[in-house]
Amino acid sequence: MEEPHIAAVLYGKGFLNSGIMAQGKQKFKAQHPGGVKKQRNKQKGPKKGGRIIAPKKAHVVQQQKLKQGLEVAIRKKIEQEVTQRASSSLHKKLSVLKGSGGQSSGPPGHPSATSSK
């Protein structure tokens, strides 16, 4: 038979209780910490919109710069003509509001849109 001292220690640890097994208490389900956010599902497949691949050849880069410069000049000229016609047809003076900051020319992400002259 066991010594009373060892039996008391084992009973105090829960080994001799009839309801508790030697493995201990049941563990709870794993929970995410409070600061962890769920991952968003990314869309699979190709993204919408056009893709612009920068050219490697120098003469193609030069052509794109020239084309972009012409587009900007034409757009400014058209805006100037439209404001001139609108101001001449109105009785009051026409005031044109420019956008805050620099105007972006072309679609966002276009390599020549962010280059400054």
C-alpha positions as CSV (number, residue, x, y, z in Angstrom):
1,M,0.0,0.0,0.0
2,E,1.1,3.6,-0.7
3,E,2.4,5.9,1.9
4,P,-0.2,8.5,3.1
5,H,2.2,11.3,2.3
6,I,2.5,10.3,-1.4
7,A,-1.2,9.7,-1.7
8,A,-2.0,13.1,-0.3
9,V,0.4,14.8,-2.9
10,L,-1.1,12.8,-5.7
11,Y,-4.6,13.6,-4.6
12,G,-3.8,17.3,-4.3
13,K,-2.4,17.2,-7.9
14,G,-5.7,15.7,-9.1
15,F,-4.3,12.2,-10.0
16,L,-6.4,10.3,-7.6
17,N,-9.7,12.1,-8.2
18,S,-12.2,9.7,-9.8
19,G,-13.6,12.3,-12.2
20,I,-10.4,13.8,-13.6
21,M,-8.1,11.8,-15.9
22,A,-4.3,12.0,-15.8
23,Q,-4.3,14.1,-19.0
24,G,-5.7,17.1,-17.3
25,K,-8.4,19.5,-18.2
26,Q,-9.8,19.8,-21.7
27,K,-8.3,22.5,-23.8
28,F,-10.3,25.2,-25.4
29,K,-10.4,25.9,-29.1
30,A,-7.6,28.0,-30.4
31,Q,-8.6,31.7,-30.7
32,H,-7.1,34.4,-32.7
33,P,-5.5,37.2,-30.6
34,G,-7.5,40.4,-30.5
35,G,-5.2,42.4,-32.8
36,V,-5.2,39.8,-35.7
37,K,-7.4,40.7,-38.6
38,K,-8.9,38.2,-41.0
39,Q,-7.1,37.9,-44.4
40,R,-9.1,39.3,-47.3
41,N,-9.7,37.0,-50.2
42,K,-7.8,38.3,-53.2
43,Q,-9.4,38.2,-56.6
44,K,-8.1,35.4,-58.7
45,G,-7.4,35.9,-62.3
46,P,-6.3,38.9,-64.3
47,K,-7.0,42.4,-63.1
48,K,-9.2,44.8,-65.0
49,G,-7.9,47.6,-67.0
50,G,-5.1,48.1,-69.5
51,R,-1.6,47.1,-68.8
52,I,1.3,49.4,-70.0
53,I,4.6,47.8,-70.6
54,A,7.5,50.2,-70.7
55,P,9.5,50.0,-74.0
56,K,13.1,49.1,-73.9
57,K,14.2,50.7,-77.2
58,A,15.3,54.4,-77.0
59,H,13.6,55.6,-80.2
60,V,10.2,54.2,-78.9
61,V,10.7,56.0,-75.6
62,Q,11.4,59.2,-77.6
63,Q,8.3,58.7,-79.7
64,Q,6.1,58.2,-76.5
65,K,7.5,61.4,-75.0
66,L,6.8,63.3,-78.2
67,K,3.3,61.9,-78.4
68,Q,2.6,62.7,-74.7
69,G,3.8,66.3,-75.2
70,L,1.6,66.7,-78.2
71,E,-1.4,65.3,-76.3
72,V,-0.9,67.8,-73.5
73,A,-0.4,70.7,-75.9
74,I,-3.6,69.9,-77.8
75,R,-5.6,69.4,-74.6
76,K,-4.5,72.8,-73.3
77,K,-5.3,74.5,-76.6
78,I,-8.8,73.0,-76.6
79,E,-9.4,74.1,-73.0
80,Q,-8.3,77.6,-73.9
81,E,-10.6,77.8,-76.9
82,V,-13.6,76.5,-75.0
83,T,-13.0,79.0,-72.1
84,Q,-12.6,81.8,-74.6
85,R,-15.9,81.0,-76.4
86,A,-17.7,80.6,-73.1
87,S,-16.4,83.9,-71.7
88,S,-17.3,85.7,-74.9
89,S,-20.9,84.4,-74.9
90,L,-21.5,85.2,-71.2
91,H,-22.4,88.6,-69.8
92,K,-20.4,88.1,-66.6
93,K,-16.7,87.4,-66.4
94,L,-15.9,83.7,-66.6
95,S,-13.5,82.4,-63.9
96,V,-11.9,79.0,-64.4
97,L,-10.8,77.0,-61.4
98,K,-7.7,74.9,-61.8
99,G,-7.3,71.6,-59.9
100,S,-5.3,71.7,-56.7
101,G,-1.8,70.5,-57.1
102,G,-0.3,69.3,-60.4
103,Q,-2.6,67.9,-63.0
104,S,-2.0,64.3,-63.9
105,S,-1.9,63.7,-67.6
106,G,-3.1,60.4,-68.9
107,P,-4.2,57.4,-66.9
108,P,-2.8,56.8,-63.4
109,G,0.2,54.4,-63.5
110,H,1.2,55.6,-66.9
111,P,5.0,56.1,-66.8
112,S,5.1,59.4,-68.6
113,A,2.2,60.8,-66.4
114,T,4.5,61.2,-63.4
115,S,7.6,62.4,-65.2
116,S,8.2,66.2,-65.0
117,K,9.7,68.3,-67.7
